[in-house]
Structure formats: C-alpha cells, structure tokens
Amino acid sequence: MYEILKERYQRNFVTKEQLKRYVALNKITQEQYQNIIEEKE
C-alpha cells in the first residue's frame, strides 16, 4: 500500500489529507506518511 500511495502522491492523485486518512485507517504508518511527503518536496 505504501508504494502505491507514494506513486499516487508524486503524481498528484492523492492529497496530504487523503494520506492522513490512510494513517488513521492503519493502512500506512505515520513514518511512511512523512517519507511520502518529504520525498516530493
């Protein structure tokens, strides 16, 4: 799930808010969330 969301975020298909929801649903960890948003910037 992490790799899929990472690619989607880099292509602007997923927002930070949507990623936060995946963290709340335990689909990705908070650490993975941070890695995804940091890699794009």
PDB file of N, CA, C and O in Angstrom:
ATOM      1  N   MET A   1       0.824  -1.188   0.000  1.00  0.00           N
ATOM      2  CA  MET A   1       0.000   0.000   0.000  1.00  0.00           C
ATOM      3  C   MET A   1       0.873   1.258   0.000  1.00  0.00           C
ATOM      4  O   MET A   1       0.551   2.247  -0.658  1.00  0.00           O
ATOM      5  N   TYR A   2       1.977   1.209   0.743  1.00  0.00           N
ATOM      6  CA  TYR A   2       2.890   2.360   0.828  1.00  0.00           C
ATOM      7  C   TYR A   2       3.399   2.775  -0.546  1.00  0.00           C
ATOM      8  O   TYR A   2       3.349   3.953  -0.899  1.00  0.00           O
ATOM      9  N   GLU A   3       3.883   1.824  -1.312  1.00  0.00           N
ATOM     10  CA  GLU A   3       4.442   2.138  -2.634  1.00  0.00           C
ATOM     11  C   GLU A   3       3.379   2.717  -3.571  1.00  0.00           C
ATOM     12  O   GLU A   3       3.653   3.644  -4.333  1.00  0.00           O
ATOM     13  N   ILE A   4       2.187   2.172  -3.508  1.00  0.00           N
ATOM     14  CA  ILE A   4       1.085   2.657  -4.354  1.00  0.00           C
ATOM     15  C   ILE A   4       0.756   4.102  -4.007  1.00  0.00           C
ATOM     16  O   ILE A   4       0.638   4.952  -4.889  1.00  0.00           O
ATOM     17  N   LEU A   5       0.610   4.371  -2.714  1.00  0.00           N
ATOM     18  CA  LEU A   5       0.265   5.733  -2.283  1.00  0.00           C
ATOM     19  C   LEU A   5       1.390   6.716  -2.577  1.00  0.00           C
ATOM     20  O   LEU A   5       1.139   7.872  -2.919  1.00  0.00           O
ATOM     21  N   LYS A   6       2.620   6.258  -2.445  1.00  0.00           N
ATOM     22  CA  LYS A   6       3.766   7.113  -2.730  1.00  0.00           C
ATOM     23  C   LYS A   6       3.748   7.562  -4.190  1.00  0.00           C
ATOM     24  O   LYS A   6       3.925   8.744  -4.487  1.00  0.00           O
ATOM     25  N   GLU A   7       3.536   6.633  -5.075  1.00  0.00           N
ATOM     26  CA  GLU A   7       3.498   6.964  -6.501  1.00  0.00           C
ATOM     27  C   GLU A   7       2.308   7.869  -6.816  1.00  0.00           C
ATOM     28  O   GLU A   7       2.441   8.824  -7.581  1.00  0.00           O
ATOM     29  N   ARG A   8       1.161   7.576  -6.238  1.00  0.00           N
ATOM     30  CA  ARG A   8      -0.026   8.396  -6.488  1.00  0.00           C
ATOM     31  C   ARG A   8       0.158   9.820  -5.973  1.00  0.00           C
ATOM     32  O   ARG A   8      -0.291  10.775  -6.606  1.00  0.00           O
ATOM     33  N   TYR A   9       0.814   9.960  -4.830  1.00  0.00           N
ATOM     34  CA  TYR A   9       1.058  11.296  -4.278  1.00  0.00           C
ATOM     35  C   TYR A   9       2.019  12.077  -5.179  1.00  0.00           C
ATOM     36  O   TYR A   9       1.818  13.267  -5.422  1.00  0.00           O
ATOM     37  N   GLN A  10       3.046  11.414  -5.664  1.00  0.00           N
ATOM     38  CA  GLN A  10       4.012  12.073  -6.545  1.00  0.00           C
ATOM     39  C   GLN A  10       3.368  12.523  -7.848  1.00  0.00           C
ATOM     40  O   GLN A  10       3.829  13.483  -8.465  1.00  0.00           O
ATOM     41  N   ARG A  11       2.314  11.844  -8.272  1.00  0.00           N
ATOM     42  CA  ARG A  11       1.592  12.215  -9.496  1.00  0.00           C
ATOM     43  C   ARG A  11       0.409  13.141  -9.216  1.00  0.00           C
ATOM     44  O   ARG A  11      -0.376  13.448 -10.114  1.00  0.00           O
ATOM     45  N   ASN A  12       0.290  13.585  -7.958  1.00  0.00           N
ATOM     46  CA  ASN A  12      -0.794  14.474  -7.523  1.00  0.00           C
ATOM     47  C   ASN A  12      -2.177  13.838  -7.624  1.00  0.00           C
ATOM     48  O   ASN A  12      -3.171  14.539  -7.816  1.00  0.00           O
ATOM     49  N   PHE A  13      -2.245  12.527  -7.497  1.00  0.00           N
ATOM     50  CA  PHE A  13      -3.538  11.829  -7.497  1.00  0.00           C
ATOM     51  C   PHE A  13      -4.104  11.725  -6.083  1.00  0.00           C
ATOM     52  O   PHE A  13      -5.297  11.482  -5.899  1.00  0.00           O
ATOM     53  N   VAL A  14      -3.227  11.916  -5.071  1.00  0.00           N
ATOM     54  CA  VAL A  14      -3.626  11.796  -3.668  1.00  0.00           C
ATOM     55  C   VAL A  14      -3.124  13.037  -2.929  1.00  0.00           C
ATOM     56  O   VAL A  14      -2.005  13.491  -3.168  1.00  0.00           O
ATOM     57  N   THR A  15      -3.947  13.586  -2.035  1.00  0.00           N
ATOM     58  CA  THR A  15      -3.557  14.771  -1.257  1.00  0.00           C
ATOM     59  C   THR A  15      -2.984  14.358   0.103  1.00  0.00           C
ATOM     60  O   THR A  15      -3.078  13.197   0.503  1.00  0.00           O
ATOM     61  N   LYS A  16      -2.394  15.323   0.801  1.00  0.00           N
ATOM     62  CA  LYS A  16      -1.885  15.058   2.146  1.00  0.00           C
ATOM     63  C   LYS A  16      -3.017  14.643   3.074  1.00  0.00           C
ATOM     64  O   LYS A  16      -2.843  13.769   3.923  1.00  0.00           O
ATOM     65  N   GLU A  17      -4.177  15.271   2.909  1.00  0.00           N
ATOM     66  CA  GLU A  17      -5.320  14.930   3.747  1.00  0.00           C
ATOM     67  C   GLU A  17      -5.744  13.477   3.536  1.00  0.00           C
ATOM     68  O   GLU A  17      -6.085  12.775   4.488  1.00  0.00           O
ATOM     69  N   GLN A  18      -5.719  13.040   2.286  1.00  0.00           N
ATOM     70  CA  GLN A  18      -6.063  11.647   1.998  1.00  0.00           C
ATOM     71  C   GLN A  18      -5.031  10.702   2.600  1.00  0.00           C
ATOM     72  O   GLN A  18      -5.387   9.638   3.107  1.00  0.00           O
ATOM     73  N   LEU A  19      -3.766  11.077   2.549  1.00  0.00           N
ATOM     74  CA  LEU A  19      -2.722  10.244   3.153  1.00  0.00           C
ATOM     75  C   LEU A  19      -2.921  10.148   4.659  1.00  0.00           C
ATOM     76  O   LEU A  19      -2.725   9.084   5.246  1.00  0.00           O
ATOM     77  N   LYS A  20      -3.310  11.258   5.288  1.00  0.00           N
ATOM     78  CA  LYS A  20      -3.560  11.252   6.736  1.00  0.00           C
ATOM     79  C   LYS A  20      -4.695  10.284   7.074  1.00  0.00           C
ATOM     80  O   LYS A  20      -4.673   9.634   8.119  1.00  0.00           O
ATOM     81  N   ARG A  21      -5.671  10.193   6.198  1.00  0.00           N
ATOM     82  CA  ARG A  21      -6.788   9.266   6.405  1.00  0.00           C
ATOM     83  C   ARG A  21      -6.287   7.817   6.355  1.00  0.00           C
ATOM     84  O   ARG A  21      -6.736   6.978   7.135  1.00  0.00           O
ATOM     85  N   TYR A  22      -5.360   7.526   5.441  1.00  0.00           N
ATOM     86  CA  TYR A  22      -4.785   6.172   5.368  1.00  0.00           C
ATOM     87  C   TYR A  22      -4.019   5.844   6.650  1.00  0.00           C
ATOM     88  O   TYR A  22      -4.010   4.695   7.092  1.00  0.00           O
ATOM     89  N   VAL A  23      -3.376   6.852   7.247  1.00  0.00           N
ATOM     90  CA  VAL A  23      -2.695   6.629   8.524  1.00  0.00           C
ATOM     91  C   VAL A  23      -3.733   6.294   9.595  1.00  0.00           C
ATOM     92  O   VAL A  23      -3.550   5.357  10.373  1.00  0.00           O
ATOM     93  N   ALA A  24      -4.823   7.063   9.632  1.00  0.00           N
ATOM     94  CA  ALA A  24      -5.884   6.832  10.628  1.00  0.00           C
ATOM     95  C   ALA A  24      -6.494   5.439  10.476  1.00  0.00           C
ATOM     96  O   ALA A  24      -6.908   4.826  11.459  1.00  0.00           O
ATOM     97  N   LEU A  25      -6.545   4.947   9.250  1.00  0.00           N
ATOM     98  CA  LEU A  25      -7.102   3.616   8.987  1.00  0.00           C
ATOM     99  C   LEU A  25      -6.065   2.494   9.140  1.00  0.00           C
ATOM    100  O   LEU A  25      -6.359   1.326   8.886  1.00  0.00           O
ATOM    101  N   ASN A  26      -4.852   2.868   9.557  1.00  0.00           N
ATOM    102  CA  ASN A  26      -3.747   1.913   9.746  1.00  0.00           C
ATOM    103  C   ASN A  26      -3.333   1.204   8.463  1.00  0.00           C
ATOM    104  O   ASN A  26      -2.888   0.056   8.495  1.00  0.00           O
ATOM    105  N   LYS A  27      -3.481   1.891   7.336  1.00  0.00           N
ATOM    106  CA  LYS A  27      -3.019   1.331   6.060  1.00  0.00           C
ATOM    107  C   LYS A  27      -1.541   1.643   5.845  1.00  0.00           C
ATOM    108  O   LYS A  27      -0.815   0.854   5.240  1.00  0.00           O
ATOM    109  N   ILE A  28      -1.098   2.807   6.348  1.00  0.00           N
ATOM    110  CA  ILE A  28       0.320   3.163   6.355  1.00  0.00           C
ATOM    111  C   ILE A  28       0.636   3.736   7.733  1.00  0.00           C
ATOM    112  O   ILE A  28      -0.265   4.148   8.464  1.00  0.00           O
ATOM    113  N   THR A  29       1.922   3.759   8.084  1.00  0.00           N
ATOM    114  CA  THR A  29       2.320   4.304   9.383  1.00  0.00           C
ATOM    115  C   THR A  29       2.577   5.794   9.268  1.00  0.00           C
ATOM    116  O   THR A  29       2.688   6.329   8.164  1.00  0.00           O
ATOM    117  N   GLN A  30       2.669   6.462  10.404  1.00  0.00           N
ATOM    118  CA  GLN A  30       2.986   7.889  10.427  1.00  0.00           C
ATOM    119  C   GLN A  30       4.362   8.121   9.796  1.00  0.00           C
ATOM    120  O   GLN A  30       4.566   9.114   9.097  1.00  0.00           O
ATOM    121  N   GLU A  31       5.288   7.221  10.038  1.00  0.00           N
ATOM    122  CA  GLU A  31       6.637   7.330   9.471  1.00  0.00           C
ATOM    123  C   GLU A  31       6.584   7.227   7.942  1.00  0.00           C
ATOM    124  O   GLU A  31       7.267   7.979   7.247  1.00  0.00           O
ATOM    125  N   GLN A  32       5.789   6.313   7.427  1.00  0.00           N
ATOM    126  CA  GLN A  32       5.651   6.181   5.974  1.00  0.00           C
ATOM    127  C   GLN A  32       5.014   7.442   5.388  1.00  0.00           C
ATOM    128  O   GLN A  32       5.410   7.897   4.315  1.00  0.00           O
ATOM    129  N   TYR A  33       4.035   8.003   6.086  1.00  0.00           N
ATOM    130  CA  TYR A  33       3.407   9.255   5.659  1.00  0.00           C
ATOM    131  C   TYR A  33       4.459  10.357   5.521  1.00  0.00           C
ATOM    132  O   TYR A  33       4.496  11.068   4.516  1.00  0.00           O
ATOM    133  N   GLN A  34       5.308  10.490   6.533  1.00  0.00           N
ATOM    134  CA  GLN A  34       6.363  11.505   6.500  1.00  0.00           C
ATOM    135  C   GLN A  34       7.310  11.272   5.324  1.00  0.00           C
ATOM    136  O   GLN A  34       7.701  12.220   4.643  1.00  0.00           O
ATOM    137  N   ASN A  35       7.677  10.024   5.087  1.00  0.00           N
ATOM    138  CA  ASN A  35       8.572   9.701   3.977  1.00  0.00           C
ATOM    139  C   ASN A  35       7.960  10.087   2.638  1.00  0.00           C
ATOM    140  O   ASN A  35       8.654  10.603   1.762  1.00  0.00           O
ATOM    141  N   ILE A  36       6.680   9.843   2.476  1.00  0.00           N
ATOM    142  CA  ILE A  36       5.996  10.163   1.208  1.00  0.00           C
ATOM    143  C   ILE A  36       6.004  11.656   0.957  1.00  0.00           C
ATOM    144  O   ILE A  36       6.356  12.099  -0.136  1.00  0.00           O
ATOM    145  N   ILE A  37       5.617  12.448   1.964  1.00  0.00           N
ATOM    146  CA  ILE A  37       5.505  13.889   1.723  1.00  0.00           C
ATOM    147  C   ILE A  37       6.876  14.563   1.623  1.00  0.00           C
ATOM    148  O   ILE A  37       7.012  15.570   0.929  1.00  0.00           O
ATOM    149  N   GLU A  38       7.886  14.029   2.301  1.00  0.00           N
ATOM    150  CA  GLU A  38       9.226  14.621   2.238  1.00  0.00           C
ATOM    151  C   GLU A  38       9.904  14.364   0.899  1.00  0.00           C
ATOM    152  O   GLU A  38      10.649  15.212   0.407  1.00  0.00           O
ATOM    153  N   GLU A  39       9.653  13.217   0.314  1.00  0.00           N
ATOM    154  CA  GLU A  39      10.322  12.879  -0.950  1.00  0.00           C
ATOM    155  C   GLU A  39       9.879  13.771  -2.097  1.00  0.00           C
ATOM    156  O   GLU A  39      10.640  14.001  -3.037  1.00  0.00           O
ATOM    157  N   LYS A  40       8.664  14.270  -2.027  1.00  0.00           N
ATOM    158  CA  LYS A  40       8.163  15.106  -3.121  1.00  0.00           C
ATOM    159  C   LYS A  40       8.722  16.514  -3.059  1.00  0.00           C
ATOM    160  O   LYS A  40       8.936  17.138  -4.098  1.00  0.00           O
ATOM    161  N   GLU A  41       8.964  17.028  -1.853  1.00  0.00           N
ATOM    162  CA  GLU A  41       9.400  18.418  -1.676  1.00  0.00           C
ATOM    163  C   GLU A  41      10.843  18.638  -2.018  1.00  0.00           C
ATOM    164  O   GLU A  41      11.338  19.760  -1.914  1.00  0.00           O
TER     165      GLU A  41
END
